[in-house]
Amino acid sequence: MAAKLQNAAADKEPRITLFVVLTCVVAGSGGLLFGYDLGISGGVTSMDSFLSKFLPEILAKMKNDRNVSNYCKFDSQLLMAFTSSLYISGFFASLLASPVTKRFGRRPSMLFGAVLFLAGAGLSGAGFNLLTVILGRILFGASIGFTNQSIPLYISEMAPPKYRGAMNGFFEICISIGLLAANLINYGTEKIKAGWGWRLSLALAALPASLLLIGALFLPETPSCIIHRNGDSQKASRILQKIRGTDDVHDELNSLISAAADASCGASEHPLRRLLRRNYRPHIVMAFLLPAFRQFTGINFITFYAPVMFRTIGFKESASLMSAGMTRLTATICTLATMAVVDKLGRRKFFLLGGTLMIVALVMVGGIMALKLGDQGAMEDGYAYLVLALLCIYVAGFSWSWGLLPWLVASEIFPLEIRSTGQSIFVASDFFFGAWIAQSMLSIFCYMKFGVFFLFGGFVVLMSLFVFWFLPETKELPLEEMGKVWEDHWFWKRFVELDEEKGNNKNVQIA
């Protein structure tokens, strides 16, 4: 009898099904778009063939001007505009993506992003002047604004709470794979003697876009989104049964319906205005600061300009591209490791461990460049390879912390009524500060020289302290119960208002 009861209880338990894994993998493949574009831009802008066609003054300065500082060889507003245009368009697109995702669903937003990315690949690959190439990158940015806004939400709403961190990791691992693939492709296309390798690198962005477009056509909408948009509880129930691997989804379905009902209260109020309420203060702070901190780790400076920086310290063109690829391989492996244990060990521990590694690596890189790299000439080979090893440690620390975890935490913490808007603010903040980094960092690198690594190290110290004091742990908690982390937190609980009629926190109902 006891065995029968145990078997019955086991049948009711949600489990990882092949269907939910496939849906999260297909949705997470949208990270390939973001990763590929980040990786391809840095490699293309270090290719002699690209520079000779669009930015010949940089190539001349790099090869012929012996008086220019090592730190200033690539200081060009046009070069930085090529990179930052992605982030500027992504910033505006992410704000537009919020009402689109809320009204039409997560899946249509992904499909639209894939179509935009395909168009950007065609325009960039066929670009006949710098303006057309930049226009292609603007389409890339608009695409990523939509996909980065919708994909983390989709995965969090589909995944079982116990494994939400691992399944959200599919998105980040695809970003790393996209970056790695871009670095390897750049390494190959740079060797095309005819000088059109950069075109192939940019045009091949159509491949990850096609994968997402085809895959998303077969994805179902999330149960939470279905109930919130049209109240079709029967359809939501069928999808829940399929992704949870059990017929007994009554409790979860009721939680989704209750959350949708709470979200519809005050639906006439603009979402941005709702976010200004005092009880949403923790959410808006995290939506703004987590992506800002993510950018000020210096990762996009390393990602965008890794080949440029490796050329600065003395590597040749091919060696610099391969060295950038090594850092991305490190990131991919470490992201996989994080996915395996983040739901067991929690988010905060990885933030602090990764932050510590990043601080050590940044300080040591800054010290070596201060002592061993002058304004002219190259660094000795041994020290150049040591810098490469330290940057691999830095990227490993980032992958364990600020790579995956801000996306994961942001996809978990927002109540249903502000979820799409909150995620949009998160993505817009990431794009805003990414644009600032991309448009200014080569000039800052020229001005501060090796000191830029100490600057980023100082930022990582500050953000690690922020995590220690202000970021609550969210592992394994169902989305509809996430309000508890704010109620129990020593600082944020003062902002959480009680619903006097229900006696429950307004933030508890999260689907």
Disulfide bonds with the S-S distance in Angstrom:
Cys72-Cys446 1.93
